[in-house]
Amino acid sequence: MRPIRKKATPVGVFPKRFLISTLRQLGQEVGLTVPTLVAPANGSGEPRALPARLHVYRGGRDVHQLEVAADPRRPCIEIWQRQWEAGLAPANTGEDLIAVEYLHAPEDAPWLGPRMSREVEGQFLARAADGRYGCVLTSFVPFRPAGYKFTPIIGLTHYHKFGPEFENFTLFVNAKGGGDGGGVNRLHVDYYNFSGERLATADLEVPYNSGHLHPVEASLAAHGVPAAALAGGVIAHCRGGVSQFSIFTLIRNRRTGALGFEHSLPPYYYVTGISHPAIRGPFYARALAPS
């Protein structure tokens, strides 16, 4: 990783960002990789890789940026928490939102626009003090300007695995954009076993521009769900919120500290008919209605 000497200015060609969260509460250092994007040759014969800018959101506000030059000979840009936190005051509580964007010039629009309109994926990495690694592949998502009217989310978290050696968490990465600090999104969560029986419901408050780590076992125990009811596994159905969310299932081995990630989109994301105005409204009205 080489720091950028001359500051680049981003322009608004498909303003997507790669979103992750810190995991201090789990004793993990996080990192990320994003693909190296190289501009087409312009006659000089020298490849030009786009630099990246990493934003640290803390308490809902963009408090720190790190600009990183890409090596066109390498397939990705890799950045770790200790690099962007160098010189940054330690966090007191909660998790930071980390958002990464590519910096580009106006003349990049003809090739970068089509590239970013397709799927661009990065890796969300985590490592424990003893060197154990976990990772998950996830996509860049639209990063909306302040005042954007978001559609409420409908999400599913899968593969919660329960037992004496495991502890489960749902990680909500909430990007609101703008300079809002102190606001929260409210999400309703229904927990089901694999037979479709609803075990409990919970209402969560997820701060803007932050990562929110929700302990699943503790939440279900607080709602009176016995441990025996979790033996077959649990699915959480989340709805509400007015932000850009990425939602992850995390499973940690209590004995080794090893961390497993899972990130899946609900099936309705793949049903193209829902984008039709005549279908979209009724679908969301039913999906978000109190049950």
Residue pairs with C-beta under 8 A, 6 or more apart in sequence:
1 68
1 69
1 77
1 78
1 79
1 83
2 68
2 69
2 71
3 66
3 67
3 68
3 69
4 51
4 67
4 68
4 69
7 67
8 51
8 53
8 67
8 103
8 104
8 105
9 103
10 53
10 101
10 102
10 103
10 104
11 104
11 105
11 106
11 109
13 104
13 108
13 109
13 112
13 113
13 116
14 112
14 113
14 116
14 117
14 142
15 101
15 142
15 143
16 101
16 116
16 120
16 140
16 141
16 142
16 143
17 55
17 99
17 100
17 101
17 140
17 141
17 143
17 175
18 32
18 34
18 99
18 100
18 101
18 122
18 138
18 139
18 140
18 141
19 97
19 98
19 99
19 141
19 173
19 175
19 244
19 246
20 30
20 32
20 98
20 124
20 173
20 211
20 246
21 30
21 95
21 96
21 97
21 98
21 171
21 173
21 210
21 211
21 212
21 213
22 30
22 81
22 91
22 95
22 96
22 98
22 211
23 30
23 95
23 126
23 171
23 211
23 213
23 250
23 259
24 91
24 95
25 95
25 213
26 126
26 169
26 213
26 250
26 252
26 259
27 128
27 129
27 257
28 126
28 127
28 128
28 134
28 259
29 80
29 81
29 82
29 126
29 127
29 128
30 80
30 81
30 98
30 124
30 125
30 126
31 78
31 79
31 80
31 81
31 125
31 126
31 127
32 78
32 79
32 98
32 100
32 122
32 123
32 124
32 125
33 76
33 77
33 78
33 79
33 122
33 123
33 125
34 52
34 76
34 77
34 100
34 102
34 120
34 122
34 140
35 75
35 76
35 77
35 120
35 121
35 122
36 49
36 50
36 70
36 71
36 72
36 74
36 75
36 76
36 77
37 49
37 50
37 70
37 102
37 112
37 115
38 47
38 48
38 49
38 50
38 72
39 47
39 48
39 49
39 50
39 108
39 111
40 111
41 47
42 48
47 72
48 72
49 69
49 70
49 71
49 72
50 70
50 102
50 103
50 104
50 108
50 112
51 67
51 68
51 69
51 70
51 102
51 103
52 67
52 68
52 70
52 77
52 79
52 100
52 101
52 102
52 103
53 65
53 66
53 67
53 68
53 100
53 101
53 102
53 103
54 65
54 66
54 67
54 68
54 79
54 84
54 98
54 99
54 100
55 62
55 64
55 65
55 98
55 99
55 100
55 101
56 62
56 63
56 64
56 65
56 66
56 84
56 85
56 88
56 96
56 97
56 98
57 63
57 96
57 97
57 98
57 99
57 175
57 209
57 210
58 64
58 91
58 94
58 96
58 97
58 210
59 94
59 181
59 182
59 207
59 210
60 176
60 180
60 181
60 182
60 183
60 207
60 208
60 209
60 210
61 179
61 180
61 181
61 209
62 179
62 209
63 88
64 84
64 88
66 79
66 83
66 84
67 103
68 77
68 79
70 77
76 122
76 123
79 100
80 125
84 98
94 207
94 210
94 211
94 212
95 210
95 211
95 212
95 213
96 210
96 211
97 173
97 174
97 175
97 209
97 210
97 211
99 143
99 175
100 122
101 143
102 112
102 116
104 112
116 140
119 139
120 139
120 140
121 137
121 138
121 139
121 140
122 137
122 138
122 139
122 140
123 135
123 136
123 137
123 138
124 135
124 136
124 137
124 138
124 248
124 261
124 263
125 133
125 134
125 135
126 133
126 134
126 135
126 259
126 261
127 133
127 134
128 257
128 258
128 259
129 257
130 257
132 256
132 257
132 258
132 259
134 258
134 259
134 260
134 261
135 261
136 248
136 261
136 262
136 263
137 263
138 246
138 263
141 175
141 244
141 246
142 244
143 175
143 177
143 244
144 150
144 175
144 177
144 244
145 177
145 178
146 177
146 178
146 179
146 180
147 178
148 177
149 242
150 241
150 242
150 243
150 244
151 284
152 239
152 240
152 241
152 242
152 284
152 288
153 187
153 238
153 239
153 240
153 241
153 243
153 245
154 237
154 238
154 239
154 266
154 268
154 284
154 287
154 288
155 237
155 238
155 239
155 245
155 247
155 266
156 235
156 236
156 237
156 238
156 264
156 266
157 170
157 235
157 236
157 238
157 247
157 248
157 249
157 262
158 235
158 249
158 262
158 264
159 233
159 249
159 251
159 262
160 168
160 216
160 230
160 233
160 234
160 235
160 236
160 249
160 251
161 168
161 233
161 251
162 168
162 217
162 227
162 230
162 231
162 233
162 234
164 254
165 253
165 254
165 255
166 251
166 252
166 253
166 254
167 215
167 217
167 251
167 252
167 254
168 215
168 216
168 217
168 234
168 249
168 250
168 251
168 252
169 213
169 214
169 215
169 216
169 249
169 250
169 251
169 252
170 189
170 213
170 214
170 216
170 236
170 238
170 247
170 248
170 249
170 250
171 211
171 212
171 213
171 214
171 247
171 248
171 249
171 250
172 187
172 204
172 206
172 211
172 212
172 214
172 245
172 247
173 211
173 245
173 246
173 247
173 248
174 185
174 206
174 207
174 208
174 209
174 210
174 211
174 212
174 241
174 243
174 244
174 245
175 209
175 243
175 244
175 245
175 246
176 183
176 185
176 208
176 209
176 243
176 244
177 209
177 244
180 208
180 209
181 208
181 209
182 207
182 208
183 207
183 208
184 205
184 206
184 207
184 208
185 205
185 206
185 207
185 208
185 240
185 241
185 242
185 243
186 203
186 204
186 205
186 206
186 240
186 241
187 203
187 204
187 205
187 206
187 238
187 239
187 240
187 241
188 201
188 202
188 203
188 204
188 238
188 239
188 240
189 201
189 202
189 203
189 204
189 236
189 237
189 238
190 198
190 200
190 201
190 236
190 237
190 291
191 198
191 199
191 200
191 201
191 202
191 216
191 219
191 220
191 225
191 234
191 235
191 236
191 237
192 198
192 199
192 234
192 235
192 236
192 237
193 199
193 229
193 230
193 232
193 233
193 234
193 235
194 232
194 233
194 234
194 235
195 232
199 220
199 223
199 225
199 229
199 234
200 219
200 220
200 223
200 224
200 225
201 223
202 219
202 223
204 212
204 214
206 212
206 241
206 243
208 243
213 250
216 234
216 236
217 230
220 230
220 234
221 227
238 247
239 287
239 288
240 288
246 263
247 263
248 261
248 262
248 263
249 261
249 262
249 263
250 259
250 260
250 261
250 262
251 259
251 260
251 262
252 258
252 259
252 260
253 259
268 274
268 283
268 287
273 279
274 280
274 283
